[in-house]
Amino acid sequence: MTHYVDSEVGRLGTVLLHRPGPELARLTPRNNDSLLFDAIPWVGRAQEEHDAFAAALRERGVEVLYLATLLAETLAVADARAELTDQVLDSPRLGDSLRARVADHLAYLDPAALADVLIAGLAHEELRISPERPGGLVYTLMDRHDFVIEPLPNLLFTRDSSLWIRDRVGVTSLAMPARRRESTLTNAIYRHHPRFAGTEFVYRPGLEHLEGGDVLLLAPGVLAVGVGERTTPAGAERLGRQVFAAGLAHTILVVPVAQERATMHLDTVCTMVDVDAVLMYPNVADALSAYTVIAGADGEDPRVDGPAPFLRAAADAMDIDQLRVIDTGLDPVTAEREQWDDGNNTLALAPRLCVGYERNVETNAQLERAGIEVIPIAGSELGSGRGGPRCMSCPIVRDPLRR
Ligand SMILES: NC(=O)NCCC[C@H](N)C(=O)O
């Protein structure tokens, strides 16, 4: 099976999603900040919204893969099961006694139930402790609200924990403690699931921080990588070296983004909607700059040029006259509101066809005026984790782009 992505806008064939589940029900006003949610989502409604998102994709011929299904199938492979349980048990928070009890608990779960625990976590009160097999000091001193295994509510945003560049997968290295364990799951899926047998890797967890929301495939051979709160300059440099060595790209634009919640990834301020058009947050568009990193000849270090205005540097790297810009919102206040609500974060299904949150009325109207069809989806609950359609999707197959 060929998995291949060389642009942001080639016709979408296959996408990886995660339908939110019980892990969202772990969010409380006490933990939502550290778990990177801005509100407490209504789980049932979030699932309905997500099902409608998946249905909209399927209606346009897109194959939807669910992460939880792939994970359960992966856990049927003995090596994958051992690897993932060892990683959870490895946590220094547990201590030996509690580690032994958690190991007992996990050993009895079938692959689907184990997948559920790896995603939704395990609460103190869910671990049955008998007097003959005590949980030790750690379990005794735990608050009943504490997690023995932390939940992964941000798994919803499948964009960030893996990415595809041509026929290679990159499993990323997530910056925030609440998200680090996500890439152990995507790593196991891509290494052990039969569907991905033989896939070569272009990035591994444990390398310098890099998140998929910061990586845009502007054109075949040209990547933009945001550096800020999540992806570090060292992560961008590492990705550059790896893609150059594998011949997957010739140019990388490294784009500093403000280290703020609203702009945590490059795809919160800029997404592509056509082969030569971006939807961009006007409050940063003119200030955004890029360093151009060009692959060196055999064995030589890459060359770094710039900084230059992002739009100019991008057009030059893409070998086009200019990159057309469609503004998020209309006036600065609407733009700020709609950028916050992920108005910028569209998922292209093909050139000039994208999915966007329906609530971003002005931005969607701007797109339509520019000749871009928008498939609107509800996101009142999904958006509480601060991510839109692009964040919630990891394209695995797109038609190669021909210009
Ligand atoms: N690509 C993206 O912008 N993803 C959104 C991630 C939201 C998540 N709550 C986070 O803070 O990481």
The ligand as an SDF file (V2000), in Angstrom:
LIG
                    3D

 12 11  0  0  0  0  0  0  0  0999 V2000
   -1.6760   21.7650   15.1850 N   0  0  0  0  0  0  0  0  0  0  0  0
   -2.2930   22.3430   16.2020 C   0  0  0  0  0  0  0  0  0  0  0  0
   -2.3300   23.5620   16.3130 O   0  0  0  0  0  0  0  0  0  0  0  0
   -2.7880   21.5410   17.1390 N   0  0  0  0  0  0  0  0  0  0  0  0
   -3.5830   21.9890   18.2250 C   0  0  0  0  0  0  0  0  0  0  0  0
   -3.1280   21.3830   19.5090 C   0  0  0  0  0  0  0  0  0  0  0  0
   -3.9690   21.8110   20.6820 C   0  0  0  0  0  0  0  0  0  0  0  0
   -3.5660   21.1690   21.9920 C   0  0  0  0  0  0  0  0  0  0  0  0
   -4.5140   21.4580   23.0110 N   0  0  0  0  0  0  0  0  0  0  0  0
   -2.2020   21.6200   22.4190 C   0  0  0  0  0  0  0  0  0  0  0  0
   -2.1080   22.6040   23.1690 O   0  0  0  0  0  0  0  0  0  0  0  0
   -1.2070   21.0190   22.0370 O   0  0  0  0  0  0  0  0  0  0  0  0
  1  2  1  0
  2  3  2  0
  2  4  1  0
  4  5  1  0
  5  6  1  0
  6  7  1  0
  7  8  1  0
  8  9  1  0
  8 10  1  0
 10 11  2  0
 10 12  1  0
M  END
$$$$
